[in-house]
Amino acid sequence: MRNRYLVFHVLLVVAVGATFAFAQMGTGRVTGSAKDTAGQPIEGAVIAATSADGKTLEATSGSNGNWTILGFRAGMHDFTVTAEGYAPLAYKLQVKGSGRNPRMDFVLEPVAQAQGEGGTSMLGEANEMFANGQYAEALAKYEELFAAEPMIYEIHYNIGNVYRELGDHEKAINSYEKVLAEEPMHTGSLIAIGDVHVQQQEFDEAVVYFEKAIDQTDDEIIPYNVAEIYFNRGETDKAIEFYERAAERKPDWQDPQLKLAYAHLNKGDIDSAKTALEACVAIAPDTVQGQTAAQMLQSPAFVN
């Protein structure tokens, strides 16, 4: 999707088979954060997402700046971000109607900083170019902004996103590394580098960055992705550890429970596998995962 990276920080994570079950609403989910240009979290920022039919979903950032909006249906949404003392942001995003969408980490500029010629934020201009697929123009604008405001080192995250969209993985990683040089545990850059390595099938490198990022965010997708890597490498005990962490972070998510069952079966632990399958069915009996778990529970291994 061309216009999936829309803000100062937008983190892409490989969402492996992630689906969520919420009755009477869409099942899409968007998470993110609101910070100022110094990297400090903004509490009380209001994030609103309005669909084409006028339905609006809202969230307010907490003391750590994080926010989550649940219940999206598929389609284009208009996002607005407002916070007292900061210039508002506005973006469009094509949202998936199921599972986790790309993370949106907003950086808001204080009103005094944000006003440029014609009252337009240079950052906003660059983001708009990026959203419209004008990558060369966006890159030039981000670099211009960094030249004018070199203390905003996180601009390199935007630059990395541009290179990544252009398929230049080496320059993308180099840009993200510049952020890490200033802030070694910068969550966005750690996840982005891990994801670039996944795209290049470099799973050993990817898991290093994902594991560093796990304790910097409460997002359940990160431990789930790490578990998937370990599971596919045959490291079942490590896979179980991280599937369990994903399940703890989102108890009503069926995917890690089903994968836990597979992992326990690989170890010959029938009792633990049965517990995980029963949990999967209880969480989402009408989903593919829930039906798969129910069918497995009818097999002789679990009936006897």
ZATOR-954231 format. One record per residue (C-alpha): y, x, z. Coordinates in Angstrom, 3 decimals. Example, Ala and Ser with C-alpha at 12.3 -4.5 7.8 and 13.67 -1.06 7.14 Angstrom:
# ZATOR-954231
PT         c2         c1         c3
PT     -4.500     12.300      7.800
PT     -1.060     13.670      7.140
This chain:
# ZATOR-954231
PT         c2         c1         c3
PT      0.000      0.000      0.000
PT      3.159      1.691     -1.181
PT      5.609      0.463      1.447
PT      3.550      0.872      4.589
PT      5.656      3.675      6.115
PT      8.947      2.078      7.012
PT     10.486      3.679     10.071
PT     11.429      6.947     11.714
PT      7.945      7.243     13.134
PT      5.095      5.390     11.528
PT      1.691      6.570     12.563
PT     -1.268      6.102     10.300
PT     -4.665      5.987     11.929
PT     -8.017      5.432     10.269
PT     -8.999      2.017     11.581
PT    -12.758      1.996     11.155
PT    -14.036     -1.550     10.993
PT    -11.420     -2.867     13.410
PT    -11.264     -6.657     13.691
PT     -9.925     -8.868     16.435
PT    -10.720    -12.487     17.295
PT     -7.860    -14.739     18.363
PT     -8.355    -18.480     17.990
PT     -5.755    -20.619     16.232
PT     -3.673    -17.681     15.016
PT     -3.783    -14.713     12.709
PT     -5.739    -11.698     13.823
PT     -3.396     -8.927     12.706
PT     -1.896     -6.556     15.241
PT      1.058     -4.187     15.163
PT      1.883     -1.727     17.913
PT      4.611      0.839     18.289
PT      7.422      2.160     20.439
PT     11.195      2.253     20.655
PT     12.944      5.535     21.475
PT     16.404      6.962     21.155
PT     17.302      9.988     19.049
PT     16.664     12.258     22.042
PT     13.091     11.020     22.233
PT     13.620      8.955     25.389
PT     11.916      5.539     25.600
PT     14.106      2.458     25.317
PT     13.182     -0.355     27.670
PT     14.053     -3.892     26.656
PT     14.259     -3.403     22.894
PT     13.410     -6.686     21.174
PT     11.129     -6.435     18.150
PT     10.924     -9.588     16.038
PT      8.718    -10.148     12.992
PT      9.418    -13.168     10.794
PT      6.999    -14.329      8.095
PT      7.910    -15.982      4.796
PT      7.286    -19.420      6.304
PT      9.780    -18.760      9.087
PT      7.332    -18.133     11.919
PT      8.596    -15.423     14.265
PT      6.538    -13.253     16.589
PT      8.328    -11.159     19.212
PT      7.733     -8.393     21.708
PT      9.912     -6.485     24.157
PT      9.412     -2.796     24.801
PT      8.373     -1.773     28.290
PT      9.610      1.059     30.485
PT      7.642      3.539     28.363
PT      9.145      2.127     25.176
PT      5.824      0.745     23.936
PT      5.352     -2.719     22.455
PT      2.598     -4.772     20.805
PT      2.691     -7.917     18.700
PT     -0.501     -9.898     18.180
PT     -1.356    -12.854     15.988
PT     -0.142    -11.792     12.538
PT     -1.265    -13.612      9.440
PT     -1.366    -11.656      6.186
PT      1.890    -11.451      4.263
PT      5.329     -9.908      4.074
PT      7.258     -9.881      7.350
PT     10.876     -9.067      8.151
PT     11.093     -6.836     11.233
PT     14.258     -6.495     13.290
PT     14.754     -4.202     16.271
PT     17.659     -4.722     18.634
PT     18.659     -3.077     21.890
PT     21.945     -3.076     23.752
PT     24.037     -0.037     22.848
PT     21.999      0.841     19.762
PT     22.385      0.141     16.067
PT     19.924     -2.566     14.971
PT     17.142     -1.802     12.525
PT     15.678     -4.049      9.848
PT     12.581     -3.459      7.731
PT     10.049     -5.296      5.634
PT      6.325     -4.731      6.042
PT      3.317     -6.224      4.279
PT      1.090     -7.009      7.249
PT     -2.670     -7.309      7.135
PT     -4.040    -10.536      8.534
PT     -6.837     -8.868     10.469
PT     -7.245     -5.759     12.522
PT     -4.743     -3.063     13.238
PT     -1.783     -2.387     10.968
PT      0.012      0.965     10.698
PT      1.850      1.768     13.899
PT      5.633      1.359     13.881
PT      7.501      3.769     16.161
PT     11.218      3.048     15.955
PT     13.972      5.520     16.736
PT     17.255      3.769     17.457
PT     20.592      5.473     17.134
PT     23.377      4.893     19.671
PT     26.110      2.838     18.065
PT     28.566      5.734     18.134
PT     26.134      7.974     16.205
PT     24.819      5.394     13.809
PT     28.015      4.496     12.030
PT     28.397      6.402      8.804
PT     30.317      5.609      5.645
PT     30.525      1.835      5.226
PT     28.825      1.361      8.597
PT     25.471      2.392      7.109
PT     23.088      4.629      8.988
PT     21.985      7.662      7.030
PT     18.606      7.277      8.696
PT     18.508      3.656      7.640
PT     19.274      4.647      4.063
PT     16.476      7.198      4.052
PT     14.028      4.735      5.565
PT     14.966      2.109      3.007
PT     14.379      4.599      0.193
PT     11.022      5.469      1.680
PT     10.096      1.794      2.018
PT     10.925      1.265     -1.658
PT      8.784      4.193     -2.785
PT     11.778      6.385     -3.641
PT     10.132      9.409     -2.098
PT     12.185     12.163     -3.732
PT     15.401     10.415     -2.720
PT     14.122      9.765      0.798
PT     13.075     13.381      1.196
PT     16.524     14.589      0.137
PT     18.208     12.163      2.552
PT     15.975     13.150      5.477
PT     16.705     16.820      4.808
PT     20.422     16.061      4.584
PT     20.247     14.264      7.921
PT     18.415     17.162      9.539
PT     21.003     19.620      8.212
PT     23.719     17.486      9.785
PT     21.822     16.829     13.027
PT     19.405     19.755     13.550
PT     18.771     18.719     17.150
PT     16.843     15.709     15.859
PT     13.713     17.738     15.190
PT     11.631     14.571     14.827
PT     13.120     14.147     11.341
PT     10.285     16.473     10.333
PT      7.927     13.597     11.118
PT      9.614     11.535      8.411
PT      9.461     14.459      6.034
PT      5.758     14.818      6.775
PT      5.243     11.148      5.959
PT      6.943     11.623      2.599
PT      4.763     14.600      1.710
PT      1.717     12.726      2.860
PT      2.605      9.786      0.631
PT      3.039     12.229     -2.227
PT     -0.434     13.637     -1.535
PT      0.811     17.078     -0.485
PT     -1.313     17.400      2.637
PT     -0.414     21.014      3.327
PT      3.325     20.341      3.424
PT      2.728     17.172      5.429
PT      0.823     19.085      8.112
PT      3.445     21.846      8.121
PT      6.145     19.251      8.748
PT      4.221     17.611     11.574
PT      3.583     21.046     13.082
PT      7.344     21.609     13.243
PT      7.591     18.600     15.523
PT      4.729     19.915     17.658
PT      6.504     23.265     17.954
PT      9.265     21.448     19.848
PT      7.095     18.812     21.531
PT      3.455     19.983     21.696
PT      2.107     16.608     22.780
PT      4.080     14.499     20.309
PT      1.655     11.634     19.833
PT      2.701     10.668     16.331
PT      2.324     14.139     14.917
PT     -1.033     14.711     16.596
PT     -2.434     11.480     15.199
PT     -0.901     12.021     11.773
PT     -2.412     15.506     11.451
PT     -5.772     14.166     12.566
PT     -5.570     11.436      9.977
PT     -4.655     13.883      7.205
PT     -7.721     15.934      8.113
PT     -9.852     12.773      7.955
PT     -8.508     12.068      4.478
PT     -9.649     15.554      3.490
PT    -13.066     15.046      5.116
PT    -12.222     17.756      7.668
PT    -13.635     15.936     10.655
PT    -13.970     18.933     12.968
PT    -10.238     19.563     12.650
PT     -9.385     15.858     12.909
PT    -11.174     15.303     16.198
PT     -9.242     18.149     17.849
PT     -5.923     16.420     17.202
PT     -7.195     12.930     17.986
PT     -8.567     14.068     21.347
PT     -5.224     15.646     22.246
PT     -3.489     12.360     21.491
PT     -5.850     10.056     23.399
PT     -4.192     10.390     26.804
PT     -0.703     10.124     25.296
PT     -1.244      6.524     24.199
PT     -3.084      3.461     25.420
PT     -4.147      2.591     21.878
PT     -7.869      1.825     21.717
PT     -8.162      2.856     18.072
PT     -7.820      6.568     18.840
PT    -10.902      6.894     21.110
PT    -12.772      4.595     18.732
PT    -12.046      6.909     15.798
PT    -13.118      9.917     17.826
PT    -16.345      8.100     18.715
PT    -16.959      7.348     15.033
PT    -16.642     11.024     14.161
PT    -19.056     12.057     16.911
PT    -21.481      9.272     16.016
PT    -21.544     10.303     12.359
PT    -22.120     13.911     13.427
PT    -25.101     12.883     15.544
PT    -23.416     13.750     18.857
PT    -24.523     10.527     20.506
PT    -23.506     11.261     24.098
PT    -19.940     12.089     23.050
PT    -19.870      9.004     20.843
PT    -20.902      6.815     23.774
PT    -18.200      8.349     25.946
PT    -15.436      7.474     23.502
PT    -16.804      4.062     22.483
PT    -16.739      3.212     26.195
PT    -13.139      4.376     26.448
PT    -12.188      2.180     23.503
PT    -13.980     -0.785     25.092
PT    -12.223     -0.205     28.410
PT     -8.834     -0.216     26.709
PT     -9.561     -3.471     24.874
PT    -12.310     -5.416     26.626
PT    -12.159     -8.296     24.117
PT    -12.860     -6.093     21.089
PT    -16.407     -6.447     19.793
PT    -16.621     -3.383     17.534
PT    -17.087     -0.696     20.199
PT    -19.689     -2.849     21.933
PT    -21.781     -3.101     18.780
PT    -21.431      0.629     18.142
PT    -22.370      1.329     21.753
PT    -25.574     -0.607     21.154
PT    -26.367      1.522     18.096
PT    -25.667      4.714     20.027
PT    -27.841      3.681     22.978
PT    -30.635      2.728     20.581
PT    -30.442      6.205     19.083
PT    -31.094      7.549     22.569
PT    -33.914      5.061     23.178
PT    -31.971      3.343     25.980
PT    -32.987     -0.264     25.310
PT    -31.465     -1.704     28.487
PT    -28.007     -0.260     27.798
PT    -28.213     -1.312     24.170
PT    -29.080     -4.853     25.228
PT    -26.114     -4.972     27.604
PT    -23.772     -3.878     24.838
PT    -25.196     -6.394     22.370
PT    -24.833     -9.223     24.880
PT    -21.225     -8.185     25.473
PT    -20.569     -8.200     21.728
PT    -21.966    -11.722     21.371
PT    -19.997    -12.963     24.381
PT    -16.732    -11.559     22.992
PT    -16.977    -12.811     19.426
PT    -20.072    -14.908     18.652
PT    -18.748    -16.160     15.297
PT    -17.820    -12.809     13.805
PT    -20.034    -10.637     11.637
PT    -20.411     -8.239     14.551
PT    -21.316    -10.998     16.972
PT    -23.862    -12.509     14.602
PT    -25.367     -9.083     13.946
PT    -25.698     -8.491     17.682
PT    -27.281    -11.922     18.174
PT    -29.859    -11.229     15.458
PT    -30.683     -7.858     16.993
PT    -31.239     -9.490     20.370
PT    -33.937    -11.662     18.771
PT    -35.932     -8.632     17.667
PT    -39.128     -7.707     19.520
PT    -37.507     -4.645     21.099
PT    -35.208     -6.878     23.161
PT    -37.295    -10.048     23.527
PT    -40.235     -8.301     25.161
